[in-house]
């Protein structure tokens, strides 16, 4: 029933919108998620204007590819998926080799590195291992043909120095995202605060937190919330990355 409801919903609004923002991401293990949620709660207690709420609104994650997709293609994929095994599809975006990325996925150890406050964001960076980079590359290569063309260049990209600005603009123009391939920078966004002036000092404790390590349990295709978040609630699809790799 949930699948049919998503199908009907997308069929209804596909003619009303020109783009569907989707966050293709991997999840944290239960232990890593609980740690991140506890650290986030500590931040929110000290920073009343922090808008990243993992308790009620958002899901901790590491983004592999976030961009706007054309709703027509998403609807077509859902229609096709009704006649296929969902486990053989990748991200509800139809490609002839859709089963290969998930089916051939090799467990990839994730490890956090340094804590960074940049602008309004607080992010716990994740080491860019070769397997994580490869997974992101494969997702982008397999799905970018379905993105909404001519996406807006974000203001923060325009403010970057050269040659970084031109490199990210070129990626947006081709792939709809400034953070793919050589610009892929995996992280867990834990804070967004536009008002408090003591963000750096109140999150200083993060530099003393031991690194987290985990094997991703799930790959998800989710609605995008504010600040690039993954919203809690119904998703387009979730793929188990552990079933065939125990």
HUDAKA-V881450 format. One record per backbone hydrogen bond with DSSP energy under -1.0 kcal/mol. CO is the residue of the C=O (numbers start at 1). NH is the residue of the N-H. If there is no record, write none. Layout:
# HUDAKA-V881450
((CO/NH) (CO/NH))
This chain:
# HUDAKA-V881450
((1/5) (2/6) (3/7) (4/8) (5/9) (6/10) (7/11) (8/12) (9/13) (10/14) (13/16) (13/17) (20/69) (22/67) (23/222) (24/64) (24/65) (25/220) (26/62) (29/33) (30/34) (31/35) (32/36) (33/37) (34/38) (35/39) (36/40) (37/41) (38/42) (39/43) (40/44) (41/45) (42/46) (43/47) (47/50) (53/57) (53/58) (57/232) (62/26) (65/24) (67/22) (68/148) (69/20) (70/74) (71/75) (72/76) (73/77) (74/78) (75/79) (76/80) (77/81) (78/82) (80/83) (81/84) (85/88) (86/89) (90/93) (95/98) (97/100) (99/103) (100/104) (102/105) (110/214) (111/127) (114/125) (116/123) (118/121) (120/193) (121/118) (122/190) (122/191) (123/116) (124/188) (125/113) (127/129) (129/133) (130/134) (131/135) (132/136) (133/137) (134/138) (135/139) (136/140) (137/141) (138/142) (139/143) (140/144) (143/146) (144/147) (146/70) (154/158) (155/159) (157/160) (161/165) (163/167) (164/168) (165/169) (166/170) (167/171) (168/172) (169/173) (170/174) (171/175) (172/176) (180/183) (181/184) (186/126) (188/124) (191/122) (192/51) (198/202) (199/203) (203/206) (204/207) (205/208) (206/209) (212/112) (214/110) (217/241) (218/27) (219/239) (220/25) (221/236) (221/237) (222/23) (223/231) (225/228) (226/229) (229/225) (230/59) (237/221) (239/219) (242/245))
